[in-house]
Amino acid sequence: MSKKDKKNETPVQDEVLEQQGEESTQAQQPPEEAPAEEPQNDPMLAELESLKDQVAKQEDKYLRLCAEYDNYRKRTAKEKEAAWTDAKAETASAFLPVYDNLERALKQETADEAYKKGVEMTMNQLKEVLAKLGITEIPAQGQPFDPNLHNAVMHVEDENLGENVVAEVFQAGFQCGEKVIRFAMVKVAN
């Protein structure tokens, strides 16, 4: 085109020429690639998914087995401790009548000092053995009445003591840790 022809062109023609230029540049660029579609029935992918499921199931089984073993270990440790406590409690309960008889003997008046000293030594030795086993006497005299530790067999009206306070102990109670072997037999003030 000559200069004269270019001057005579209208703005509409300019737009048409620009569009033709854009189309030619677009024709030179390679077309964009469409995303490749995954094959639908690829046996390798199916096998991979199957193996992933199997691994997940095995991992779940493994975690459950670990949890079961941990629970078993804790339960057997508790049972072992409870069996040991029960054995100590049963053994101590067999000796409690001896304790009661020695306590009664100590309360009796006697003229023979050697006899009294022998009973005291025997009682002290029995208390030491019980203490080594972790068996303690339940405090009762002057303590507030606790139905978890005391067995009230009598009630008394006493103005000197407060309400529900142990006034007298008839038979000592014992416990091994938190387990009560024998409740203290007491008289309670109202």
ZAMARGU-4260 file (C-alpha; in steps of 0.2 Angstrom, whole numbers, plus 5000, padded with zeros to 4 digits):
<rodrens>
0) 5000/5000/5000 | 5005/5017/4996 | 5005/5032/5009 | 4991/5039/5000 | 4981/5023/5002
5) 4985/5022/5020 | 4979/5039/5023 | 4963/5035/5015 | 4960/5020/5026 | 4946/5022/5039
10) 4947/5017/5057 | 4936/5002/5053 | 4949/4996/5041 | 4963/4998/5054 | 4954/4986/5066
15) 4952/4973/5052 | 4970/4974/5048 | 4975/4972/5067 | 4964/4957/5069 | 4972/4949/5054
20) 4989/4952/5061 | 4984/4944/5078 | 4977/4929/5068 | 4993/4927/5059 | 5003/4928/5075
25) 4991/4915/5083 | 4994/4904/5069 | 5012/4904/5071 | 5011/4899/5090 | 5008/4880/5093
30) 4991/4876/5100 | 4990/4873/5118 | 4991/4854/5123 | 4975/4847/5130 | 4978/4839/5147
35) 4981/4820/5144 | 4967/4809/5150 | 4972/4795/5162 | 4969/4778/5156 | 4953/4772/5165
40) 4958/4754/5167 | 4976/4754/5170 | 4980/4737/5179 | 4995/4745/5188 | 4985/4759/5196
45) 4972/4746/5202 | 4985/4735/5209 | 4993/4750/5218 | 4977/4755/5226 | 4974/4737/5231
50) 4991/4737/5239 | 4988/4753/5248 | 4972/4746/5256 | 4981/4731/5262 | 4995/4741/5270
55) 4982/4752/5278 | 4973/4737/5285 | 4989/4729/5291 | 4994/4745/5299 | 4977/4746/5308
60) 4979/4728/5314 | 4997/4732/5320 | 4991/4748/5330 | 4976/4738/5338 | 4988/4724/5343
65) 5000/4736/5351 | 4986/4744/5361 | 4979/4727/5366 | 4997/4722/5372 | 4999/4739/5382
70) 4982/4736/5390 | 4986/4718/5394 | 5003/4724/5402 | 4994/4737/5413 | 4980/4725/5418
75) 4992/4711/5423 | 5003/4724/5433 | 4987/4729/5442 | 4981/4711/5445 | 4999/4707/5452
80) 4998/4721/5464 | 4981/4717/5469 | 4985/4699/5472 | 5000/4704/5483 | 4989/4716/5493
85) 4976/4703/5495 | 4988/4690/5501 | 4995/4702/5514 | 4978/4706/5520 | 4973/4688/5522
90) 4989/4684/5531 | 4986/4699/5543 | 4968/4695/5546 | 4974/4677/5552 | 4985/4686/5565
95) 4972/4699/5571 | 4964/4688/5584 | 4982/4686/5592 | 4983/4705/5592 | 4967/4706/5600
100) 4972/4694/5614 | 4988/4702/5617 | 4979/4719/5618 | 4967/4711/5631 | 4982/4704/5641
105) 4990/4721/5642 | 4975/4729/5649 | 4974/4716/5663 | 4983/4720/5680 | 4997/4708/5685
110) 5009/4707/5699 | 5022/4698/5688 | 5032/4712/5680 | 5042/4700/5669 | 5026/4692/5662
115) 5019/4710/5658 | 5036/4714/5650 | 5035/4698/5639 | 5017/4702/5633 | 5023/4720/5629
120) 5038/4714/5619 | 5027/4701/5610 | 5014/4715/5606 | 5028/4726/5600 | 5035/4713/5589
125) 5018/4709/5581 | 5016/4728/5577 | 5033/4729/5569 | 5029/4714/5558 | 5012/4721/5553
130) 5021/4738/5549 | 5034/4729/5538 | 5019/4722/5528 | 5012/4739/5526 | 4997/4736/5538
135) 4992/4750/5549 | 4980/4752/5563 | 4965/4763/5558 | 4965/4779/5569 | 4948/4779/5579
140) 4948/4786/5596 | 4943/4805/5596 | 4942/4805/5577 | 4926/4809/5567 | 4916/4794/5563
145) 4919/4787/5545 | 4908/4773/5540 | 4921/4768/5527 | 4933/4764/5541 | 4923/4762/5557
150) 4909/4750/5562 | 4898/4759/5575 | 4890/4746/5587 | 4885/4759/5601 | 4879/4777/5602
155) 4881/4787/5618 | 4876/4805/5623 | 4892/4814/5628 | 4892/4833/5630 | 4911/4833/5630
160) 4913/4826/5613 | 4906/4833/5597 | 4893/4825/5586 | 4898/4809/5577 | 4915/4808/5586
165) 4922/4791/5591 | 4920/4790/5610 | 4928/4772/5613 | 4936/4759/5603 | 4931/4741/5606
170) 4941/4732/5593 | 4955/4740/5583 | 4953/4741/5564 | 4967/4738/5551 | 4970/4743/5533
175) 4983/4738/5520 | 4985/4754/5509 | 4968/4759/5505 | 4960/4742/5508 | 4952/4739/5524
180) 4956/4722/5532 | 4945/4724/5547 | 4934/4739/5552 | 4937/4747/5569 | 4922/4743/5581
185) 4918/4759/5590 | 4906/4768/5601 | 4900/4785/5593 | 4894/4800/5603 | 4878/4809/5597
</rodrens>
